[in-house]
Amino acid sequence: MTKYLDTFFEQEHLMELQGYRLQVFASGRVKLSFLDVGNRSTEYYAELPKRDTEAYRRQHKRSVEHIPQHFDLVDTLRTERSARTILRVHVKGDNNKTADNAHVLLSYSTNECIVVMNTLVHSWELPSEVLRAFFERSGPRQGASSVFNEYMPSYEHDWEDATFSVADYRKGFRSPKINQHPSHAAENDDHLF
């Protein structure tokens, strides 16, 4: 069942990349955009399955034999960080091409988005507004800007375990008003006066 193990997330491959961008959308999705030499990017989406724990159990059952340390790590992080939400990672454009060796965990209690790539862990501190927008899942699925968009170049983490805090971000939370057409934004502001 190694077809579910994406070699993209192996340490040797990650070391060749320039860094990656984490975007969180109000539609309830997370996008990981990995930047390669020459500004080529490879994109993955992390989505919340309808029954995330059940989906995770299926992944565990089919792949634990090949990557036991990944699943041990995910289980430990879920417990230690109260990360109850498990997002399934797949290649952009093919949600059947799931990567069992990559997961995104969300913890509302610690305001974290934890990206686990094989045994590499990157923890992103998220403003509570971002998590709230994610869990409300009220944004459009296409055509809307992300509510959080940050890029971490590889020299910031050297593809080792890392924690990124709000102080590391250039922008952090992006108000959902940026998703509105200027005329709609003006209409919505009228009721404030």
C-alpha positions in Angstrom: 0.0 0.0 0.0 2.9 2.3 -0.5 0.9 4.2 -3.2 -0.4 6.3 -0.4 3.0 7.4 0.7 4.0 10.6 -1.1 7.8 10.7 -1.7 7.4 14.5 -1.9 7.4 14.6 2.0 10.6 12.6 2.4 13.4 14.6 4.0 15.7 14.3 1.0 13.2 15.9 -1.2 12.2 18.6 1.2 15.8 19.7 1.6 15.8 20.7 -2.1 13.0 23.2 -1.6 13.2 26.9 -1.0 10.4 26.9 1.6 6.6 26.8 1.7 3.5 28.9 2.2 0.7 28.1 4.6 -2.7 29.5 3.7 -5.9 29.0 5.7 -9.2 29.6 4.0 -12.6 30.5 5.5 -14.0 27.6 3.5 -12.4 25.2 5.9 -9.3 24.3 3.9 -5.5 24.7 4.4 -3.2 25.1 1.4 0.5 24.2 1.5 2.5 25.6 -1.4 6.1 24.3 -1.6 8.5 26.5 -3.6 11.1 24.9 -5.7 14.1 26.4 -7.5 12.9 28.8 -10.2 9.8 29.7 -8.2 8.0 26.6 -9.3 5.5 25.5 -6.7 3.9 22.2 -5.8 0.6 22.6 -4.0 -1.3 20.4 -1.6 -4.6 21.0 0.2 -5.5 19.8 3.6 -9.2 19.3 4.1 -11.4 18.2 6.9 -13.1 14.9 6.0 -16.7 14.6 7.2 -15.6 12.0 9.8 -11.9 13.0 10.4 -11.2 10.4 13.1 -12.6 7.6 11.0 -10.7 8.7 7.9 -7.5 8.9 10.0 -8.1 5.3 11.3 -8.3 4.1 7.7 -5.1 5.8 6.8 -3.4 4.4 9.9 -4.6 0.8 9.1 -3.3 0.8 5.6 0.0 2.6 6.1 1.2 2.1 9.8 3.3 -0.9 8.7 5.3 1.3 6.4 5.5 4.5 8.5 4.9 3.7 12.2 6.9 6.6 13.5 4.7 9.1 11.6 1.5 7.8 13.1 3.1 7.6 16.6 4.1 11.3 16.2 0.6 12.3 15.0 -1.0 10.5 17.9 1.4 12.0 20.4 0.8 15.5 19.1 -3.0 15.0 19.1 -2.7 14.2 22.8 -0.1 16.7 24.0 -1.5 19.7 22.1 -5.2 18.8 22.3 -5.2 18.7 18.5 -8.6 17.1 17.9 -9.0 18.1 14.2 -7.1 16.0 11.7 -6.9 17.3 8.1 -6.3 14.9 5.2 -3.5 16.1 2.8 -3.8 15.6 -0.9 -2.3 16.9 -4.1 -4.1 20.0 -5.5 -6.5 19.0 -8.2 -6.7 15.3 -7.2 -8.4 14.7 -3.8 -8.1 11.0 -4.3 -4.3 11.3 -4.2 -4.0 11.3 -0.4 -0.6 11.5 1.3 -0.8 9.2 4.4 2.7 10.5 5.4 1.5 14.1 5.8 -1.2 15.5 8.1 -2.3 18.9 9.3 -3.6 19.1 12.9 -5.5 22.0 14.3 -5.8 22.8 18.0 -8.3 25.4 19.0 -7.1 25.3 22.6 -3.5 26.2 21.8 -4.2 28.2 18.6 -2.0 26.0 16.5 -1.8 24.5 13.0 0.6 21.6 13.1 2.0 20.4 9.8 3.5 16.9 10.1 5.5 15.7 7.1 6.8 12.2 7.7 8.6 12.9 11.1 9.1 16.6 10.5 6.9 18.9 12.6 6.2 22.6 12.0 3.9 24.3 14.4 2.3 27.5 13.3 0.7 29.8 15.9 -2.6 31.1 14.4 -4.6 34.1 15.6 -7.9 33.0 17.1 -9.8 34.8 14.3 -8.2 32.5 11.7 -9.2 29.4 13.5 -12.7 30.7 14.0 -13.0 31.5 10.3 -11.7 28.0 9.5 -14.1 26.2 11.8 -17.1 28.3 10.7 -16.5 27.1 7.1 -18.7 29.8 5.8 -16.4 31.2 3.0 -16.7 30.3 -0.6 -14.6 27.3 -1.8 -13.2 29.1 -4.8 -12.3 32.7 -5.7 -11.7 33.9 -2.1 -8.5 35.1 -0.6 -7.1 33.3 2.4 -7.6 34.6 5.9 -4.1 33.6 6.8 -1.1 33.6 4.3 2.5 33.3 5.4 5.6 32.1 3.7 8.6 30.6 5.5 11.8 30.3 3.5 13.9 27.2 4.2 16.7 29.3 5.9 14.1 30.0 8.7 13.8 26.3 9.6 16.4 24.3 7.5 13.7 21.6 7.2 14.0 20.7 10.9 11.3 20.8 13.5 10.3 24.4 14.0 7.7 26.6 15.7 6.5 29.8 14.0 4.8 32.5 16.1 2.8 35.6 15.3 6.0 37.6 15.8 7.5 35.8 12.8 4.7 36.8 10.4 4.6 39.6 8.0 0.8 39.9 7.9 -0.8 37.1 9.9 -4.6 37.4 10.0 -6.2 38.9 7.0 -9.6 40.4 7.5 -12.3 38.8 5.5 -13.3 42.2 4.3 -10.4 41.9 1.8 -12.5 39.3 0.0 -15.3 41.8 -0.7 -15.6 44.0 -3.7 -15.0 47.6 -2.7 -18.6 48.6 -3.4 -19.8 45.8 -1.1 -17.3 46.8 1.6 -18.6 50.4 1.6 -22.2 49.1 1.8 -21.3 47.0 4.8 -19.5 49.8 6.6 -22.6 52.1 6.3 -24.4 50.2 9.1 -21.6 51.0 11.5 -22.5 54.7 11.7 
